[in-house]
């Protein structure tokens, strides 16, 4: 079963604009991760935020986490055509060796040149 | 590109047949997880192997089974294939007990006719 629900399901923006994607989840988590997938291939890890963190940055990515609302958002600034992909949030309730991810259905991002 | 490899890339099988998919984990990783991704959906957790032992299982029937070898590579076996088993099968590795980020292989596309 899917734990996360991403919103919107699809997003189309112009190159240079910012893209904001949201994720809601249902159960307690240890951490939340965002992944990118190009054309039905393998997933690439983007960023991880732990349950005791509220905001994290990595390059053009900014992720926030609100555990009281069980929600997270991913912001991609100054988008590029190469950012066109599907984006998934994944929740992880465990630690270390027991790290198991539950994914949402994903958001399809299209960045127009 | 991660150091996780999967074989074969594509596979076509007939309903009722059996299939074995293979995954080589990234160097230094002792944990492998398998996911099934149906078209237009997020990956769903099948099971995880940690140091050659099954370490958690998702909501999949027993005809989905696995194995992890001493070099931490892994196999996913599916018996009595059904049409709904058609999907992209992804494996991911990480260093259990030390990190949460999972490194995904490119996947095996299985089509059951």
Contacts between the chains, C-beta under 8 A, distances in Angstrom:
chain1	res1	chain2	res2	distance
A	1	B	44	7.9
A	1	B	59	6.8
A	2	B	41	7.7
A	2	B	42	5.9
A	2	B	44	7.7
A	4	B	42	7.6
A	30	B	100	7.4
A	31	B	100	5.4
A	33	B	100	7.1
A	33	B	101	6.9
A	33	B	102	7.9
A	35	B	104	7.7
A	40	B	88	6.1
A	40	B	107	7.6
A	40	B	109	7.7
A	41	B	106	5.3
A	41	B	107	6.2
A	42	B	2	7.1
A	42	B	4	7.6
A	42	B	90	6.3
A	42	B	104	4.1
A	42	B	105	5.5
A	42	B	106	4.4
A	42	B	107	5.5
A	43	B	43	7.1
A	43	B	90	6.9
A	43	B	92	7.6
A	43	B	104	4.3
A	44	B	2	7.8
A	44	B	104	7.2
A	45	B	101	4.9
A	45	B	102	6.8
A	45	B	103	7.1
A	45	B	104	7.9
A	48	B	100	6.1
A	48	B	101	5.8
A	88	B	42	5.3
A	88	B	43	7.5
A	90	B	42	8.0
A	92	B	100	5.7
A	95	B	100	8.0
A	96	B	96	5.5
A	96	B	97	3.8
A	96	B	98	6.4
A	96	B	99	7.7
A	96	B	100	7.5
A	97	B	30	7.9
A	97	B	31	5.9
A	97	B	50	4.8
A	97	B	55	6.5
A	97	B	96	3.0
A	97	B	97	4.8
A	98	B	48	8.0
A	98	B	50	7.9
A	98	B	55	6.6
A	98	B	56	6.6
A	98	B	96	7.6
A	99	B	31	7.5
A	99	B	94	6.4
A	99	B	96	7.1
A	99	B	99	8.0
A	99	B	100	4.8
A	99	B	102	7.1
A	100	B	33	6.7
A	100	B	45	5.6
A	100	B	48	5.9
A	100	B	56	5.5
A	101	B	33	7.4
A	101	B	35	7.9
A	101	B	43	7.6
A	101	B	45	6.5
A	101	B	92	7.9
A	101	B	102	6.4
A	102	B	45	6.5
A	103	B	35	7.8
A	103	B	42	3.5
A	103	B	43	4.9
A	103	B	44	7.3
A	104	B	42	5.3
A	105	B	40	7.6
A	105	B	41	5.8
A	105	B	42	5.0
A	106	B	41	7.7
A	106	B	42	5.2
